[in-house]
């Protein structure tokens, strides 16, 4: 089977590109927008529409394999590639990527994806979003050529076993942290609510009191609305470094605060993502390593999740080897090719550290579906409901694709 053409289409994502630096510098929320000037290269507004590119591979038997190029909400920060705009990158794909694929015989996913992953233009690797989307298309093409599901291709090529049960879904609520938490609880999301705690004075509190109060409310809301008697979700909050903003590097004070959060959420387990952001990969690793050890030594059950500066497969191995967190977010678009996501999950599991196959609200339904196949083949601790932050839509996309995989696998038995 050969690829006879490559066709690109511009698309929208399920959320927005946000200039994180501008928000941290005080850009003011105004409805669904932000007031203020952007400070990160490429942005024309603090918040602008998220963009994607669908890359469709036309196969010689008429089938169409496809994936979506997408980049994270906070592009251009934390060591990531710059803003990803369709008008800039469709011509790039047509000029540099398409000629390497047209006429190519479909072989194995790993072989074809590796050529893409190591491809350089002007001495640089191509944008992570391009590698992300094109590798999805390649995975789909290999699956279609073999009349298999994408998860079966990943399991076969990486030597894994496909999950026989659903993977816990992490549902994120965005700024609507009360109404959307209700939605996640009603749907029975195993992990919630993310919370978007990205501002000290309005969301965390100058002494952390606002987050503590929110956890108290969330605990009572779960008890009130839980869909069944056994429902015990994990409370996973992303604080975007704001805890570090109020406590600095005083780990003892930070641990005492996290202990308060644990008590506020009882009997539900708490995970805190991105407790601090020190604007440097090595310093971030050491900061999370120290905080993780402090918590473990004190016997506090709050788990730390690494996010910022833990972007690439190499970063994930670095953080995992140094136990910089109890769990690492594998932010799928940041890793480039989708095969790197599979390798990252496998590496975390082998290293005895939690693998959270995440991503971004700023993805598409298609990139999410492909991510579900990778997750079902590798078995991370949890998978992000995406795209968007409205709960219902993202949860639906992830849940339904998992159920389809399970149903087909069961039918084949």
N, C-alpha and C positions, 0 to 999 in steps of 0.2 A: 504494500500500500504506500502511495506517495502523496505528498502535499503538492497540489497544483496551483494554489493561489492563497494569498493572505489579504484579508479585507478588514479594515479598521472602521469603527464607528464611534463618534464622540458620545459620551454618556454622562449622566448625573449620578452622584453617590447618594447615600441615605442620610448624609448630614452636611457638614460645612468644613472648610478650611478656616482655622482660627489662628491668629497671630498670638502665640502664647506669651511671647516677650512683651507685647503691648498690653495684654491683659494683666500680667504681673506688674507692669509699670503703672497700672491704674486706669486702663480703659473702662469706661462705665457701660454696664449692660443697659440697653434701651430696647425693651421688648425682646424680639428674637435677634436683634442686631447689637452692635457695640458702638458707642460714641468715642471717638479718639482717632489718632493717626497711627497707621501701621509702622512698625519699626524693623520687621524682618524682610529681607530682600525678596522681591517678587510679589508681595502682597500690595493690593491697591486699596484694601479696607481691612479693618481688624477681623471682621468675619466676612467671608465671601463663599459663594456656592461651591460645593465640592464637585470635582470633575473626575471622570473615568474615561477609559478607552476600552471598548470591546474589541478583542483581537480574534478574528474568525479564520480558522484554517480550513480551506476547501480541500477535501480529500478526493482522490481520483474516482471513488465509487459514488460520489455525490453527497456523502455525509459532510456535516459541518461540525467541527470541534471548536470550542470557544472558551475564552476566559476573559476576565476584566482586570485591566491595569488600574490600580488605585493606590493612593498614598494616605498616610495617617492625618488625622484632624490637625495635629500640631506639627505640620511639616516645617522643615528648615530650622528646627531647634533640637537640642539634646544630641547633637552629632548626626542628625539625619540628613538625607538628601534634600535638595531645595524643592520649592513649590512645584507641583505637578499639574500642568495645564494641557488640555487636549490639543489646543491649536499649536502648541510647541512640539508635542511629542508624536502626533500622528505623522507629520512629515519625517521625523527622526526614525520611526519604525519603518515607514515605507522605504527610506533610503538605506538604512543600515541593517535592519533585522529581516525584512521581507526577503532580500536576495539570498540570505543564508538558509531559508526554509523552503522556498519554492523549488520543487523538483527533488527535494530530499526524501529518501525512503524512511518510513517510520520504523524505528528499531526499538530500543528500550527507552523508558522515560529517563532513567538516570543518565544514560549516555547523551541523549539529546538535550536534556536540561543542563548538563554540565558544560556543554559547548556554549550555551546561552549565558550561563553564569560566569564564565571566564572570558567572555567576549569583551574586547576593549575598543573604544572609539576615541581617537586622539589621546591615547595613552591612559584612558580612564574606563573603569567598569561602567556599563550603562546603568541608568537610573533604576533604583530598587523597584519602583512601581512598574516599569517596563518588564523587568525580569519576573516580577510577581505575576502579571497578567499573561505574558506569553508562555510562561511555564505551565500555567493552568491549561492553556490551549493545547500544549504538548501532551500533558497528562490525559486530557480528554481524547486527543487523537490516538494515543497508544491504546487507551481503553476501548475506543470504538473499533480500532483495527483488530483487537483481540476478542471483541464481543464480551467484554467484561465491564464491571463497574470500576470507577476510579479507585475506590478503596481496595479492591482486589489487586489492582496493579501495584499500588504502594506496598501492600502486605507481601506480595510475591517478590518484589524487588528489594525490599528492606528486611525481609526475614521476620516479619511480625505476624501476630494473630489478630484478626478482625474482632472487635468487641461484639459480644453477644447480648449486651445490655446497653441502654442509653447512657451517655456521658452526662454528668451534671452540667446544667446550663446556668451560666452567670448572666443575669438580666440587669442591664444598666438603665437608670431612670433619668439621667440628666438633671437639669435644674428643677424639674417637677418631682422633687424627691419625696413628696408626700402622696400625691395622687398616683404617680407611677409606681411607687412602692406597693400601693394597694393592688395594682394590676399584676405585678410580679407575684405577690402572695396568692392572689386568687388563682393564677395559672399554675401555682405550685413550683415556681422557679427554685432550684436547689441552692442557688447562690444569688445574693442581692445585697444592696441596691446600686453599688458604685458610688452614687451620691454627688459626684462632681464637686468635691470640697476643694476648690481652687482659689479661695480668697479668705484671708485670716479674719478680718473684722466682720464679714457678713455671713460666713459659713462655718469656720472653725471656732471663732471666738478668740479674743486676745489671750485668754488662759485655757483655750480649748473647750470652754463650757458649752458652746453651741452644738458641737458635734456630740458631746456627752448627752445633752438633752435630746438630740435627734435619735441617738441610739436607745434612750429610754422610751421614746415615743414608738420607735420601730419595734422594739421588743413587745410592747403592749398591743401594737397593731397586728403583729403576727399571731399572737395568742387569740386575738379577737376574730381574725379572718381566716385562720389556717384551714385549708381545704380538707384536711383529715387529721386524725388524732396523732399520727406519727410524723407530722410535718416538722422538720427541724432544719431550716435553711442555715447556711453559713452567711454571716454578715460581712461582706467584703466592701471596704470603703477605700476609694482612691483620694488621697489628700494632697497630691501634687506638690509635695515638699513643704507644705504649710506648717507641719508640726516642727520641722527643723527651723522654720522662720521664727517661731516663738521660743524654742528651747536651745537653738544653736547646736553645739556639740556636747551639751550637758546630758550625757546618756542616762545618768541616774534620774534626772528630772523627767526625761522623756519616758523612761521605763515606768516611773510612778504614774505618769499620765496615762500610759497605755494600760496599766493595771486598773485605773479608774474606768476606762472604756470597757474592759473585760467585765467588770462588776456591773456596769450599766446595762450590758447586753445579756447578761446571764438569764437563761441557760444556753443561749446561742453563742456559737463560736465566732470570734472576730478575726478578720484579716485586714491589715492596713497596707495598702499599696502606696509606694513612693513617699515614705515618711519625711524624707529630706531630699533636696536636689542641690548638690554642691558644685555643679557646672564643670565636672571633670570626671572622666571614666574611672581612673584609678582611685581618686579620692572618694567617689561614690561607692565603689566596691568596698573600700575599707570602712566607710561609714556604716553601710548596711551589715557588713561582717561584724563590726563591733556591737551594733544594736541587737543583732540576732543573738550574739553570745550573751549579752547582758540579760536579755529576756529569758534565754534558756537557763542561765545560771540562777536566776531568781524564781524559776519555775512558773513563769507567767505564760499562759496559753495563747496569747495573741500571736498570730503569725504575720511575718513581714514578707511583702511581695515586692520584688525588684521590678522596676519599669524603666525610668529614665537612665540613659547611658548603657542600658543592656539591650542593644538593638540588633546586632548581627549574630550569626551563628558563633563567631569567635567570641563575641562579648558574652553570650550565654554560657559557653564553656568556661570562660574566665570567672564569671560570677558563681557558676555551679561548683567549680573546683575549689573556690575559696569560701563556700558556704555563706555567700553574701545574700542572705534572705532565706526564708523557709520555702519560698516558692518564687519562680521566675515567670514573668509574663513573656511569652513568645509572641511578640507583636508582629503578626504574619507579614504585613506589607514591608516592614523594616528589614526583614531577612532576605528580601529579593526573591529568588526562585522558591516555589512552593516545596520543593524537595528539601530545602534548608529547614523548613518548619518540621518536616518529618524527622530529620536528623536531630533537631533541637529537642523535640519531645523524647526521643529515644535516649539521648545523652543525659537529659535531666533524670529520667527514670533509672538509668544505670548508675547515676551519681548519688542517688538517694535524696534528690531534692524535688519538690513539687513542680510539676509542669502544668502551667496555665496557658492553654492555646488561646490566645487573645486575638488582637487585631485592633480595629478601630471602628467607631460608629460611622466613619467616613468611607465605608466600603459599599459594595453592591450586593444584590441578591445572588448573583452568579459567583462572585469571589467567595461569598459565605458558603454556598453549596459545596464548592470544591474543598474549602477548609474542613467542612464536616466529614468529607471522605477521608482526608488526611487524619483527622482526629479518630475516626472509627477504626482506622488501620493501625494507629500507634497508641491510643489509650491514655491521653492526658488526664489530669485530675479534674479539669473542668474546661469548658469551651464557652467563649463569649457569644451571647446573643447579639447578632449584628445583621444588617446595618441599622443606623439610627439610634435614638434614645427614647423612642416612644413606647418601648416594652413590647407591645402586641406584635408589631411587624417583625422585628428581629427575632423574637422568641419563636414565632411561627416558622420563619425560614429555617432556623436551625433544627427545631423539634421535628418538623415535617420531613426534612431530608434524612435525619437519623431514622425516623420510623420507616421511611421507604427502604432504606438500606437493610434494616432489620427484617422487614417483611419479605424482601426479595431473597435474602440469605436463608430465611426459614423455609420459604417456598422451594428453594433449590434442594433442601435436604430431603 
